[in-house]
Amino acid sequence: MSADRGLPVSLRYGYLEDSRQISEIHRSYVDRWYRKIGNGQFYVPYEALSLGERWGFGGPWMSVETCSIHLNYLLLNSHIPIVAQQGDKLVGEMELFMGEEGPPFGKNLHIGLLYVRKGFTGQGIGKALAGKAMEIAGKCDCDTVTVASSQANEGFYEKCGFERSGTMVEVEASTKDYGVKVYRIRPPSRLESFTRGMPMRLGRLQSSAYHLFEQSMKYAIPEFLLNGRSTAFVKVNGHPSLLVFHEYDGEPSRADVYAWSKDADTLELAAAALTMLHGMGIKYAGMLMTAEDYALIGDRLDAVIKGSRSVLMCRRR
């Protein structure tokens, strides 16, 4: 389907009623639908796939049902969906997450995703959406705007005013008892109130606000029921901290780690997480940290680097 270049494109806030077309935007990049059976792929009609199977092609946006739930959570948590509209058709979508983090981000607006419908690229829609993010950041007096981009799209964001401000490294570490002092504390009423202004020292693939939002989302999809999310409010060597573990049914011996703390450093948080996971019978942990932190603590962990990615940021002040 090609664009009608005679029609102007306008930007507006997204609503729950937009779920069907937002799902269409994301699904426009899937050429063929298939079911995985063992090591094989068997092409099937979209309608034959379960919600969980569709999810595997790109997340909750792959079905109207799960896209509606996602958009509902987004709106209820005061995050910001923006859509690009051409005539009666939605041709682009962007999701923005605002939060208060520790240095260097401060009050941060994060572009969680930005998609233009296939066949409608080349009209400046993506650039207009990125510009809208900058406009909202200005109105809300944000310190920084960030985005987690694939390497292929980094050039686009650099043209929109973003700069590479650092490198994150993906680490896989073996769990063991590091002898760190970890004590559980009373959970707060809201994750956001506990972490406001805290640095997210482990797992910041997107932004603190984005990953906290992930914790609020739950879907009654059979394929996901065995995937676990553990949230632990603890004192690490006396410092109040939040540790989050994501466990996956497909890899029962591994978990991903996310950690926030104002005063506990990255080594203390990594040691606390690896100690707790060891006690849970989990053998390996995936952790994302800055390249600077890994240079300081890598030789004190039984860990290897699995990959890296750039941090793209626009400083507003």
Secondary structure, DSSP 8 states (H G I E B T S, - for coil): ----TTS-EEEEE--GGGHHHHHHHHHTT----EEEETTEEEE--GGGS-HHHHHTTTSGGGSHHHHHHHHHHHHHTT-EEEEEEETTEEEEEEEEEEEE-STTTSEEEEEEEEEE-TT-TTSSHHHHHHHHHHHHHHHTT-SEEEE---GGGHHHHHHTT-EEEEEEEEEEEE-------EEE----S-HHHHHTT--EEE--SS-HHHHHHHHH-----GGGTT-EEEEEEEEETTEEEEEEEEEETTEEEEEEEEEEESSS-HHHHHHHHHHHHHHTT--EEEEEEEHHHHHHHGGGSSEEEEEEEEEEEEE--
